[in-house]
Amino acid sequence: MSPRRAALLAGAPLLVALVLLACSAFNPTPAPPSDQASLRLPPGFVIALFARNLGPARFLAVDPRGTLLVSVPRTGRVLALPDDDGDGRADRAITVVEGLDLPHGLAFREGVLYVAEAGRVVRLPYDAATRRATGPPVVVVADLPPRGAHWTRTIAFGPDGRLYVAVGSSCDNCEETDPRRAAITRYEADGTGEVRHATGLRNAVGLAFRPGTDELWATVNGRDFLGDEHPAEYLTRVEPGGFYGWPYCHWDLDGRLTPDPDLGSPARCPRVARPSLLYQAHAAPLGLAFYTGHQFPPEYQGNLFVALHGSWNRSTPTGHALIRVRFDGETPRVEDFVSGWLSGRREWGWPVDVAVGVDGSLYVSDDRQGVVYRITYHAP
């Protein structure tokens, strides 16, 4: 974020601040020069550009034949990034579909592509050979809540074959009238049978099922304007029927549950579900992916990678990294995996989503630079 925009936000009323933030999603400030040499990874890992000049690249998916897809909401497009010659770089960008309203979340089911737009979920017949949609969008879930302060819509299919849809709140902190806001809602694959899976999730941007289980995991962004360190953001296994506190109660990094100063009260907090892993306020965790490949060392199998988009509502920037979450104990443990998109106060990259390629490499999108990176492992 530019210094001018940061200064405006610091003194702006809440409504103005939210408007400025929403506008930044569609008209981002020019990205500073890339500084790829500053990126730091564990020994043996290498990060390189896979595709560039994509526009604000957001969420990723891998098609049935192994081609990487990326959504570019600001241009209304979903792009395919084939690497037919196998050199570790996309040969070109193919427009799978265009003319959509802020397409964000992507998912495949039985070879059909599902796309979450701002106000609906659609499915498209997809040709994996040409990497193009072969027909017009068919509406699966219509009339999702309108854009609001959190315009992204993310989707995932569970092992039960059902479709899970995350919709963020319309505001920073308010009591919603639409129960689908600040919630994850479950549908049958055809869009019928709406059931609220979990609520009180201010903005659950990333969704992923842990392989071999029915566990749905999500990243959740906390509210703003409560200072640099409050409340904590979190990553959690989402319990069916769970209530996660927003807008009445928030978690602090030390594990305390605190009533919201505007809407909360102690009476509203006892039934709040405890997140699996608390993380630093304003780091903005977004996309996540469990590692299912075999290129990385065996100790990475089943680990969870999470993209931290980075802070805007904080005096000292934080986030702008890719973290690794390990499950080799009772409590998940977190460590940096890729850092360096933030150098001092200079943030030049905004990691968004993560996907595992068919060859076991790891892809990361960056909507500040308009690129997708590819991470590979070569034994030292």
C-alpha positions in Angstrom: 0.0 0.0 0.0 1.3 3.4 -0.9 2.3 5.8 2.0 -0.4 8.2 0.8 -3.1 5.6 1.1 -1.7 4.4 4.5 -1.9 8.0 5.8 -5.5 8.4 4.5 -6.5 5.2 6.2 -4.9 6.1 9.5 -7.1 9.1 9.9 -10.2 8.1 8.0 -13.5 7.2 9.5 -14.2 3.5 9.3 -16.6 3.8 6.3 -14.1 5.7 4.3 -11.3 3.3 5.2 -13.3 0.4 4.0 -14.2 2.1 0.7 -10.5 2.8 0.1 -9.6 -0.8 0.9 -12.3 -2.1 -1.5 -11.1 0.2 -4.2 -7.5 -1.1 -3.8 -8.7 -4.6 -4.7 -9.8 -3.3 -8.1 -7.2 -0.6 -8.8 -4.1 -1.5 -6.9 -1.2 0.9 -6.7 1.7 0.1 -9.0 3.9 -2.6 -7.7 7.4 -1.8 -6.6 10.2 -3.5 -8.5 10.5 -7.2 -7.8 13.4 -8.3 -5.6 13.3 -12.0 -6.0 16.9 -12.4 -4.9 15.8 -11.3 -1.4 13.4 -14.3 -1.0 14.7 -16.8 1.6 13.8 -20.5 1.8 15.2 -23.6 3.6 18.3 -25.3 2.2 17.6 -27.2 -1.1 14.5 -25.2 -2.0 14.4 -22.9 -5.0 11.8 -20.3 -6.0 11.5 -19.1 -9.6 8.9 -17.2 -11.7 6.5 -19.6 -13.4 4.2 -17.0 -15.0 4.2 -13.2 -15.2 2.1 -10.2 -16.5 -1.1 -11.9 -15.3 -2.7 -8.9 -13.6 -3.7 -9.3 -9.9 -3.5 -13.1 -9.7 -5.5 -14.7 -6.9 -6.7 -18.2 -6.4 -5.2 -21.4 -8.0 -6.4 -24.8 -9.0 -4.9 -27.7 -10.9 -6.9 -29.2 -13.8 -7.4 -33.0 -14.4 -4.4 -33.1 -16.7 -2.1 -31.1 -14.4 -2.4 -27.6 -15.8 -2.4 -24.8 -13.3 -5.3 -22.3 -13.4 -5.5 -18.9 -11.8 -8.3 -16.5 -11.2 -7.8 -12.8 -12.0 -10.9 -11.1 -10.5 -10.2 -7.6 -11.6 -10.2 -8.6 -15.3 -13.1 -11.1 -14.9 -11.0 -13.9 -16.2 -9.7 -17.4 -15.3 -6.4 -18.2 -17.0 -4.7 -21.6 -17.7 -0.9 -21.6 -17.5 0.4 -24.7 -19.4 4.0 -25.8 -19.2 3.9 -28.3 -22.1 7.7 -28.3 -22.7 8.3 -29.0 -19.0 10.9 -26.3 -18.5 9.3 -25.1 -15.3 7.8 -21.9 -16.8 4.4 -21.4 -18.3 4.5 -21.4 -22.1 1.6 -18.8 -22.3 -1.6 -17.7 -20.6 -4.8 -19.1 -22.1 -8.1 -17.5 -21.3 -10.4 -20.3 -20.0 -13.3 -18.0 -19.4 -13.9 -14.3 -19.3 -16.6 -11.8 -18.5 -17.2 -13.0 -15.0 -18.0 -10.8 -11.9 -14.9 -11.0 -9.7 -14.1 -14.7 -10.2 -12.1 -15.9 -7.2 -12.3 -19.4 -5.8 -11.8 -22.3 -8.2 -12.5 -26.0 -7.9 -12.8 -29.1 -10.1 -15.2 -31.9 -9.6 -15.5 -34.8 -12.1 -13.7 -32.8 -14.7 -16.0 -29.8 -14.4 -14.7 -26.4 -13.4 -16.5 -24.5 -10.6 -15.9 -20.8 -10.2 -17.0 -18.6 -7.3 -18.0 -15.1 -8.5 -18.9 -12.3 -6.1 -22.6 -13.1 -6.2 -22.9 -16.7 -7.3 -21.1 -20.0 -8.0 -21.1 -21.3 -11.5 -19.9 -24.5 -13.2 -18.4 -24.7 -16.7 -17.8 -27.7 -19.0 -14.0 -27.8 -19.4 -11.8 -29.2 -22.1 -8.5 -30.2 -20.4 -6.8 -30.6 -23.9 -7.5 -27.0 -25.0 -7.7 -25.6 -21.5 -10.9 -23.7 -22.3 -14.5 -23.7 -21.1 -16.6 -25.3 -23.8 -19.9 -23.8 -22.9 -21.6 -20.9 -21.0 -21.6 -20.8 -17.2 -24.4 -22.8 -15.5 -25.5 -21.3 -12.2 -25.1 -23.6 -9.2 -25.6 -21.3 -6.3 -27.4 -18.0 -7.2 -27.8 -14.8 -5.3 -24.9 -15.0 -2.8 -24.7 -11.8 -0.7 -23.5 -8.8 -2.6 -19.9 -7.7 -2.5 -19.6 -5.7 0.7 -16.3 -5.0 2.4 -15.1 -8.6 1.7 -15.9 -9.4 -1.9 -14.0 -12.7 -2.3 -15.9 -16.0 -2.5 -14.0 -19.2 -2.0 -15.1 -22.8 -2.6 -14.0 -26.3 -1.9 -15.5 -29.8 -2.5 -15.4 -32.1 0.5 -14.8 -35.9 0.5 -18.6 -36.1 1.0 -19.0 -34.6 -2.5 -20.6 -31.5 -1.2 -19.7 -27.9 -2.1 -18.5 -25.6 0.7 -18.7 -21.8 0.1 -17.1 -19.1 2.3 -18.5 -15.6 2.3 -16.9 -12.8 4.4 -18.6 -10.1 6.4 -20.1 -7.0 4.8 -18.2 -4.8 7.3 -15.3 -4.6 9.7 -17.6 -5.2 12.7 -21.4 -5.3 12.7 -24.3 -7.6 13.2 -25.2 -9.1 9.9 -28.8 -9.7 8.7 -27.8 -12.3 6.1 -26.8 -15.5 7.8 -24.6 -16.5 4.9 -22.2 -13.6 5.8 -19.2 -14.3 7.9 -19.9 -18.0 7.5 -19.2 -21.2 5.6 -22.2 -22.7 4.0 -22.6 -26.2 2.6 -24.5 -27.3 -0.5 -25.1 -30.4 -2.5 -23.1 -30.4 -5.7 -26.1 -29.1 -7.6 -26.5 -26.1 -5.3 -29.5 -27.5 -3.3 -29.7 -28.3 0.4 -28.2 -25.1 1.9 -26.8 -25.8 5.4 -24.8 -23.4 7.6 -21.6 -25.3 8.3 -19.9 -22.8 10.6 -20.5 -19.1 11.6 -18.8 -16.2 13.3 -15.9 -16.3 10.8 -15.3 -12.7 9.9 -13.5 -13.5 6.6 -12.6 -17.1 6.0 -10.7 -16.7 2.7 -8.9 -20.0 2.3 -10.5 -23.4 2.4 -8.9 -26.8 2.2 -9.7 -30.4 3.2 -7.0 -32.3 4.9 -6.2 -35.4 2.7 -7.6 -38.7 4.0 -10.0 -37.0 6.4 -13.2 -35.1 6.5 -11.5 -32.1 8.2 -12.2 -28.7 6.7 -9.5 -26.1 7.4 -9.8 -22.4 6.9 -7.8 -19.2 7.3 -9.6 -16.4 9.0 -8.8 -12.6 9.1 -9.7 -10.7 12.3 -11.2 -7.2 12.6 -9.2 -4.0 12.2 -8.8 -0.8 14.3 -8.0 -2.5 17.6 -4.3 -1.8 17.5 -1.2 -3.5 16.1 -1.5 -6.7 18.1 -5.3 -7.3 18.4 -7.1 -9.5 17.6 -5.1 -12.5 16.4 -5.7 -14.0 13.0 -6.1 -17.7 12.9 -6.0 -21.0 11.0 -8.4 -23.6 12.2 -10.1 -26.9 11.7 -13.7 -25.9 11.1 -16.0 -27.8 13.4 -19.5 -28.5 11.9 -21.9 -26.1 13.6 -19.1 -24.2 15.3 -19.4 -20.5 16.2 -16.1 -18.7 16.0 -17.0 -15.4 17.8 -17.2 -12.6 15.3 -18.5 -9.9 15.8 -18.8 -10.3 19.6 -15.6 -11.9 20.7 -12.0 -12.1 19.5 -8.9 -14.2 20.3 -5.6 -12.6 21.4 -2.3 -14.2 20.5 -1.8 -15.4 24.1 -5.0 -17.5 23.8 -7.3 -15.1 25.7 -10.9 -14.6 24.4 -11.8 -11.0 24.7 -15.3 -9.4 24.2 -15.4 -6.9 21.3 -15.3 -3.3 22.6 -18.2 -2.3 20.4 -20.5 -5.2 20.3 -19.3 -7.8 22.8 -20.1 -8.9 26.2 -18.7 -11.7 28.5 -22.1 -13.5 28.2 -21.6 -14.0 24.4 -18.1 -15.5 24.6 -18.2 -18.9 26.4 -19.7 -20.8 23.5 -17.0 -19.7 21.0 -15.0 -22.5 19.3 -11.2 -22.3 19.9 -9.1 -22.0 16.7 -6.4 -24.6 16.0 -3.6 -22.0 15.6 -3.5 -18.3 16.4 -1.3 -16.0 14.4 -0.1 -12.4 14.5 -2.7 -9.8 14.0 -3.1 -8.3 10.5 -0.9 -10.8 8.8 -3.9 -11.6 6.5 -3.7 -15.4 6.0 -5.4 -16.3 2.7 -4.8 -19.4 0.5 -3.7 -22.7 1.9 -2.8 -26.2 0.6 -1.8 -29.5 2.2 1.3 -30.9 0.7 0.5 -34.1 -1.1 3.5 -34.3 -3.5 6.6 -36.4 -3.3 9.3 -34.0 -4.5 9.9 -32.4 -1.1 11.6 -34.3 1.7 9.4 -36.9 3.5 9.0 -34.7 6.6 7.0 -32.2 4.5 4.3 -34.8 3.6 1.0 -33.7 4.9 2.3 -30.3 6.0 0.1 -27.3 5.4 1.4 -24.2 3.5 -0.4 -20.9 4.1 0.1 -17.6 2.2 0.2 -14.5 4.4 -0.9 -11.6 2.2 0.4 -8.9 4.6 -0.8 -6.1 6.7 -2.3 -2.7 6.0 -3.8 -1.7 9.3 -0.6 -1.9 11.3 2.1 0.7 12.1 4.9 -1.9 11.4 4.1 -4.2 8.5 3.9 -7.9 9.0 3.0 -11.0 6.9 4.1 -11.1 3.3 5.4 -14.6 3.6 4.6 -18.3 3.1 4.5 -20.3 6.3 4.7 -24.1 6.9 2.4 -25.7 9.5 3.5 -29.0 10.9 1.3 -31.6 12.5 3.9 -33.8 14.1 2.6 -33.2 17.7 -0.6 -32.5 19.6 -0.5 -28.8 18.7 0.2 -27.6 15.1 3.6 -25.8 14.8 4.4 -23.0 12.4 7.6 -21.8 10.8 8.6 -19.5 8.0 9.0 -21.3 4.6 9.4 -18.3 2.2 10.1 -14.8 3.5 11.6 -11.7 1.9 8.5 -10.2 0.2 8.8 -7.7 3.1 12.1 -6.0 3.6 12.0 -3.5 6.5 9.0 -1.4 5.7 9.1 -2.1 2.0 6.6 -4.7 1.0 6.9 -5.6 -2.7 5.0 -8.9 -2.9 1.5 -10.0 -1.7 1.3 -13.8 -1.6 -2.3 -15.0 -2.1 -2.8 -18.7 -2.8 -0.9 -22.0 -2.8 -1.3 -25.1 -4.9 0.6 -28.4 -5.3 1.5 -29.4 -8.8 1.4 -32.9 -10.2 5.2 -33.1 -10.1 5.2 -32.1 -6.4 6.3 -28.5 -6.9 4.5 -25.8 -5.0 2.9 -22.8 -6.8 2.3 -19.4 -5.1 0.3 -16.5 -6.6 1.2 -12.8 -6.0 -1.4 -10.2 -6.8 1.0 -7.3 -6.2 3.4 -8.4 -8.9 0.9 -10.2 -11.1 2.9 -13.4 -11.1 2.9 -17.0 -10.1 6.0 -18.6 -8.5 7.1 -22.2 -8.6 9.0 -23.7 -5.7 11.1 -26.9 -6.2 13.4 -29.0 -4.1 16.9 -30.2 -5.0 18.8 -32.1 -2.4 21.8 -30.1 -1.2 
